[in-house]
Amino acid sequence: MAKGIVDELRNQNVRFVRLAFCDIFGQLKNISIGLSSLERAMEKGVGLNAASIRGFLNIEDSDILLFPDPQSMAILPWRPDDGKVARFYCSIRHQDGRPFEGDVRTMLKDYEKSLKDAGTDLHARTECEFYLFKRDADGNPTDIPMDRASYLEASPIDRGEDIRREICITMEQMGITYIASHHEKGPGQNEIRFSPAPLLDAADHLVTFKDIVKNTADRMGLFASFLPKPLFGENGSGLAISLSVEGAKAGDRKNLAMQMAGGVLRRIEEMMIFLNPIANSYERIGTFDAPSIVNYSRGNESSLIKAHPEAARIKLRSADPSCNPYLACLLLAGAAMEGIRDKVNPDEYNTGRELPDTMNDAIKSAQDSKFVRTMIPDTLFEKFLQAKRDDWLESSLSGDPMLKAKNMEFPVT
């Protein structure tokens, strides 16, 4: 199998291979190898030092191995045709073959398989918002939006039309389908709505999409930000996530949708730090149309959860693009399936209580969660929460909710 993949890539003029994975916070990492090394990488893995990656720290066995997933292979369209680059997402293992505790992609892959083995085909659909900013004369990002257009504006007022076109073409070249793209409510803000896909594919697509957007923006002299609240006083960027049970019988769809809604409502506070993981996330919650109340409806788009009984589908609106897509899909799917298992009535949790409005409150809501601990390893759980406590302390001591955001993604000049 490995040799066949290598031969196929060689015929496509591929010379370099990017082995990609996400850390526990959803940040994309990668290491490059030559095509001649791919067969060995698929059989024996490629080593790296996990102790140098935040969230992978202080593990006793810091030498881990990346194993390319053949099904995730894609050619990077923005790299030169002369010596193309292929990308693989990877599973991560210890040297002795044990799964690595921080390998969130494999956790979602295994969970999806367990659902399918039990006869459930759960799909996800995302709607991701982002901002495009200008760069200064030295190429550094600024906080000046690329346009002053508003919701669904047309060109030439909407100056993002061409870049969205390039983004969507690149998505299609990489096998990612979408429903629509448009200008959002904020100046320089855009949205892409994805087509439904199996859980792992949906998470992979979102990680790839963010990579596409950042690279496309860079080539066009712009800076793309996926921060939840890059501009105070303007609309924040959300990540709506829909879950649907595919192939459900018509008579079962209403109950499935209601029970999934109930399961997510029951666990939403416990999951929130994983869906809204940075201090800047809480500058968005409760502002403009970002939900802050635990509720659901069948038709109100401003609710936390919108249920679609006719399609066995629910849509959660509180998450944001700074989350780890694999953890977000894993926990939401787990809560939804728990709702189906326990036949949870969403009206019991449709209380109108407020979501945690600070990062610290979200951490406290998660730290005693038995549900989250059933979904992810204790090691990952503890390291994630400790990192979030450190982030909260740094942000609160500075008095600047944008601090970590500036350091990580948005160096305002």
N, C-alpha and C positions, 0 to 999 in steps of 0.2 A: 504493500500500500504506500509506504513512504517513498519508495523509488518511483512509483507511478506519479505521485504528486510532484516530485522533483522534476521528472521528465516533462510533465505538463507545464510547469512554470518555466522551465528552460525554453520550451517551444514558444512561450509568450514573451521571451526576452527579459525575463526576471533575473536579476543578478544579486539582489539584496533582499533579506527577509527581516521584518520587524516582529519581534516577539513581544506582545503587549499584554499587560495585566493591570488591574486596578489595586491600589492599596485599600485599606479598610474604610477610607473616607471617600472613595470613588475617584481619586486622582489617577489619571492615566499615566502609566509608567511603561518603558519599553527598553529593550536591548536589541541591537542589530547584529545579524550574522550574515555571512555569505551564503548563497544558494548551495554551494558545495557542502556546507555544514548542516543543512536542514535534515537530511536523512538521519544523521547521528543524533540530532536534537530531538527528533520524534521518537527515537528508540531509547536514548539514554538521558535526555534532558540537557538543559543548559544551566549551569550553576550561577548563583549570585548571592551576595551577602545581605540577608534580610535585616541585619542590625542597623544598616544605614538608611532604612526606610521608616518614617514615622508611623507608629502604630504596630510595626513589626518588632519594636525594640524589646530588649531584655529577654529574649527567648534563649533557652539553653543551647539549642541547635540552630545557629544562625545561618548556616549554609543550606540553601534550599535550591530546588531544581524547577525550571520551567519546562512544561511539555506542551508543544503546539497542538491545538485542537484543529484537526483537518477541516471540520465542517465550518469553521469560522474564517477560512482563508478568503482574502479579498485583495485585489490590486489597488494601490493608492493612486487615484487618477491625477493628483496634483504633483506627483513626482515625475521626473523626466522619462520620456519613452525610451531613451537610450540607457538601458540598465534600469529597468523598472523595479519597483519595490512592492513586495507582497507582505501583507500583514496577517498574523495569526493571533487570536486570543489564546491564552495558555491556562492550563491547570497548574497548580503549584503543589509540590510534594517535598517532604523531607528526604534526606539522602537515603534513608532506609525504606522509602516507598510510602510512608504514611502520608495521608492528606495533611496539608499545612492548614493550621487553624485560622489563618487570615485569608484563605482562598474563598472569597465570597461568591465568585462566579460559579465555582464547582458546587457550593452549597445550594445555590438556586437551581443548578442543573440537576442535582440529585433529588431535590424536592419536587421539581417538575416531573421527573421520572416516576417518583413514588405516586404522584397524583394520577399519571397516565396508567400506571400499573393497576391502580384502583378503579380505573374507568372514568376519570374526570379529565377533561381537556380544558384547561383554564388559559385564556388569552388576556393580554394586556394591550391597551392603547394609550399613548401619551400625547399631550399637547404641551409643547415646551416654548416658553417665552425667553427672549434675550434682547440685550441692548447692543447697538453699534455706536461707537464713539470715534471721534476724530483723533488723529495723532498730531503732535507738534512738529516743528521743523527738524528736530533731531530723531523723530520716529517714536518718541515716548507717548504712551496713552494719555489722553486728557479726559476730563469729565464733560466735554462738549459733545452733545448728541450729533449724529450725522445729519439729522433733519429735524424739523419741527412739525412733522405730520401727526395726525391723530388717527383714531380707529378707522380701519378699512379705507384710508385715504388712497387716492390714485396718484400716479406720477403726473407731472413732475414734482408735486408737493412731497409725495412719498419718494425719497431718494434710495430706498432700500430695494426697489423692484429688481434691479439688475443683480444685486448680490444674492437675493433670495432665489432668483433664477439659477444662478451658478450653484448655489447650495443644493437646490432640488435636482439639478442635472447630475451633480456628483453623487447625491444619495442614490439615484437610480442606477448609476454606473456601479455602485457598490451593493446593489441588490436590496436597497431599502425603499419601500413604497410609502407614499404619503397621501393624505386626503386633500389638504389645502395649505396654502401659505398666505400671509397677509401682514399688513402693518397693524401693530397693536395700539393701545391707548396712549402710551407714553411717547415722548419725542425720541426718535431713533430706536423705538422698540418694535420687535417683530415676533411672529409666532409661526411655528410649523406644527401641523397636526398629522400624526402618524397613522398609518393603517394598523388594524389589530394584528397581533402576532403572538405566537407562543411565548411564555414568560421569559425564557432565556434569550430568545431572539429579540424581544422587545427591549430588554435591558442592554444587550449588545448594540442594538440600533441606536439607543440613546447615547451611549458612550461614543460610538462612531460619529454620530451626528454632531456632538459637541466638538470633536476633533475636526470635522469638516468645516464647521462654522468658523472656528478660530483660524484655521489655515486659509480659508477663503477670504475672510476679513483681512488677514495680514497681507495677502497678495494684492488686495485692493486698497492698501494704505489705511485700513481702519483697525479698530480694536473691538473685539467681541467680548461682552461681559455676561456671564450667567449668574451674577450675584442676585440674590432675592430683592435687594433694595439698593441699587447703585446710586440713585438720585433721591434725596429727601424731597418731599413735596410732589413727587411724581408716582405714577403707577409702578408697583413692584412686579417682579417677574415670577410667575408661578409655574408649577409642573403639575398639570391635571393628569391623574392616572385612572384609567377605567379598567375594570376587571369584568370578564364575561365568561360564562360557562358555554362552551361551544357544543352544538349538537343536542342541546337540552330539548326535551319534549315540550310541546306547546303548553300542556297542562301543568308542567313543573316550573315554568320560567318565572312566574310571579313569586312563588314561594322562594325560589333560589335567590332572586334579586333582593327580596326583603330580608332573608336570612343573612346574606352576605353583608348587606347594609348594617344589620344588627351586630354582626361580629366585628366589623370595623369600628362602629360607634363604641362598642364595649371596650375596645383596646386602644383607641386613638391616642389618649394621653400617654400611655405606656410606649407607644411607637414614635411619638412626636420628635424626640431628639434625633432619631434616625431619618425622619422625613424632612426635618428642618434643623440641620446640624450645626449652624454657625450663629454667632451673636447677631449678625446682620439679618438672619432669617426672621427675627422677632421684631425688627423694624418694619417688616412688611405685614405681619399678621394683624388683622383688624383695621388696616388702612385701605382706602379706596374700596375695592370689592373683594379683598382677600378675607376669607372667612375666619371668624374668631369664636363662633358659637358652635357647640356640638349639637347638630340637628341634621335632619334629612328631609327630602321632599321628592315628589314624583315629577315636578315640573319647574320648580324654582331654581334657576341657575345660580342664585347667590347662596344657596345652602352649602353646608360642608360636604354633604353627600347627596348626589342626585341619583335616584333609583329609576331604572328602566325595566319595569316588570315584563314588558312584551319581548325583551331581548335577553333576559337573565343577565343583566349588566348593571353595574354601579359605577359612579364616577366620583372620585375624591378630589377636592380642589385645594387642599391646604398645603400639599407638598411643594417644594421649590427645587430649582435646578442644581442647588449646591449639594443635594443628597447623593448617596451612593445608589445608583439605579438597581444594583443587584440586591442590596439589603432592603431597599424600599419595596421592590416587587416581592421579595421573599416574605417580609413581615406582613404586607398587605394581603398577600395570598393566604398566608397562615391564618390571619384573623378572619378573613372571609370564609375559609373552609371550616374554621372552628364554629363560625356562625351557622353554617349549613349543618354541621354535625350536631350541634346543640339545639338546632331549630330556634335560634334567637329571634325574638320579636323586637324589631327596631324601635317600636314605640316605648319599650321599657327604658331605652337609653337616649331617647329624643327629648332630653331634659332641658336643653337650652343653657347648660352649664358652659362656662368659658374655657377655651383652650389655654394651656400654659402660655403666659405672655412674655416670659423671659427664658433665656437658655437655661438658667439655673433651675427654674421651676420644671422645665421639661426633663432635665437630668434627674431631679428628685422623683418625678412621676415614673421614670424608667427603672430606677435602681432596685426596686423591690419586685419587678415584674417577673412572675413565674412564666408567663406566656412567652416573653422575649427569650428567656433562658431555654425554653423548649425548642426555639427556632435556630439559635446560634450557639456556638460553643462558649463555655464560661470564659475561656481565655480571651476570645474576641470581645465578648460583652464587657469584661472588666477593662481591657485596654482602650476600647472605644470610649467608655464613660470617663475614664481617667483623663484621656486626652481632651474630652469636652470640658471637664472640670478645669483643666489647665487653661484652656481657651477662654473660659468664662472669667477666670481670675484675672488673666492678662487684660481682657477687655474691660472688666469692671474697674480695675485699678487705674487704667488709663482714662476712664470716663469717655472713651471713644468707641461706640459700637461698630465703627467702620475699621477698627484697627486691624483685626485679623484679615478682613476682606482686602484691605489695602496691601497687606503683606503678601497675601496669597495670589491675588488676581488683578487688583485694580490700583496700581500705583499712581494716584492722582498727582499731577504736577502743577 
